[in-house]
Amino acid sequence: MMANSKLKALWNHPAGPKTIHFWAPTFKWGLSIANISDFSKPPETLSYPQQMVFAVSGFIWSRYCTVITPRNLNLLGVNFTMACTGLYQVSRKLRHDYFLQENPAADDVHVAC
C-alpha cells in the first residue's frame, strides 16, 4: 500500500511524469550518457568548445535548479552530471595536448650491456 501512495505522489508531483519538467531532463540524460560513452574515445578527437559548453551550461543550470520551483532533482542530477563529464573530458584533452610527453622512438633508446 505504501508503494502505491509513493507512486501516486510521484505521478501528481509538479515535476512528475505528467509535465515537461519531468520529460525534458529525462531525455537530456541522453547527452550525458553519450558524453560518458566518449570516455573511451582518444582525447585528440574531443572538442574543447563542445566540452566547455557541457561543463559551463551544466554548472549554470545546476545552480538554477537549486532556486526554482517546483524542486526538480532529475534536472539537477542531469545538469551536474553534464558539468562533471564535460570537465573530465576537458581535463583529458588538456592532459593529452599539453602535459603528456611523446615516448622516444625505439631506435633512439640505447641499452647498455
C-alpha positions in Angstrom: 0.0 0.0 0.0 2.9 2.4 0.8 4.4 1.8 -2.7 1.1 2.8 -4.2 1.0 6.1 -2.3 4.6 6.9 -3.3 3.8 6.2 -7.0 0.7 8.4 -6.7 2.7 11.2 -5.1 5.4 10.9 -7.9 2.6 10.9 -10.6 1.0 14.0 -9.1 4.2 15.9 -8.3 4.6 19.3 -10.0 7.7 17.9 -11.7 6.2 14.5 -12.3 5.7 12.4 -15.4 2.6 14.4 -16.4 4.7 17.5 -17.0 7.5 18.7 -19.2 9.5 19.3 -16.0 10.0 15.5 -15.9 10.5 14.6 -19.6 12.9 17.4 -20.6 15.6 16.3 -18.1 14.9 12.7 -18.7 15.7 13.0 -22.4 18.7 15.3 -21.5 20.3 12.2 -19.8 21.0 11.0 -23.4 23.5 13.8 -23.8 25.3 12.9 -20.5 25.3 9.2 -21.4 26.7 10.0 -24.8 29.5 12.0 -23.2 30.2 9.2 -20.8 30.5 6.8 -23.7 33.0 9.1 -25.2 35.4 8.4 -22.3 36.8 5.6 -24.3 37.5 7.8 -27.4 41.0 9.0 -28.0 41.4 12.5 -26.4 42.6 14.0 -29.7 39.1 13.6 -31.1 37.5 15.6 -28.4 36.4 19.2 -28.9 37.3 22.0 -26.5 34.2 24.1 -27.4 31.8 21.3 -27.1 33.1 20.0 -23.8 33.3 23.5 -22.3 29.7 24.1 -23.3 28.8 20.9 -21.5 30.7 21.9 -18.4 29.6 25.6 -18.2 26.0 25.0 -19.1 25.9 22.1 -16.7 27.1 24.3 -13.8 24.9 27.2 -14.7 21.7 25.1 -14.9 22.7 23.1 -11.8 22.7 26.4 -9.9 19.4 27.3 -11.4 17.9 24.0 -10.3 18.6 24.9 -6.7 16.4 28.0 -6.8 13.4 27.1 -9.0 10.0 25.8 -8.0 9.0 23.1 -8.3 12.0 21.4 -7.0 13.4 19.1 -9.7 16.1 16.7 -8.6 16.1 15.0 -12.0 17.1 18.3 -13.7 19.7 19.0 -11.0 21.2 15.5 -11.4 21.4 15.6 -15.2 22.9 19.1 -15.3 25.5 18.3 -12.6 26.4 15.1 -14.5 26.8 17.1 -17.7 29.1 19.6 -15.9 31.3 16.8 -14.4 31.6 14.8 -17.6 32.4 18.0 -19.6 35.1 18.9 -17.1 36.5 15.4 -17.2 36.7 15.4 -21.0 38.4 18.9 -21.0 40.9 17.5 -18.5 41.6 14.5 -20.7 42.1 16.8 -23.7 44.4 19.2 -21.8 46.5 16.4 -20.4 46.9 14.9 -23.9 47.6 18.3 -25.7 49.9 19.9 -23.1 51.1 17.6 -20.5 52.0 14.2 -22.0 55.4 13.7 -23.5 55.7 11.6 -26.5 57.7 8.4 -26.0 61.1 8.4 -27.7 61.3 6.2 -30.8 62.5 2.7 -30.2 65.7 3.3 -32.3 66.7 6.3 -30.1 66.8 4.2 -27.0 70.3 2.9 -26.2 70.6 0.0 -23.8 73.9 -0.5 -22.0 75.0 -4.1 -21.9 
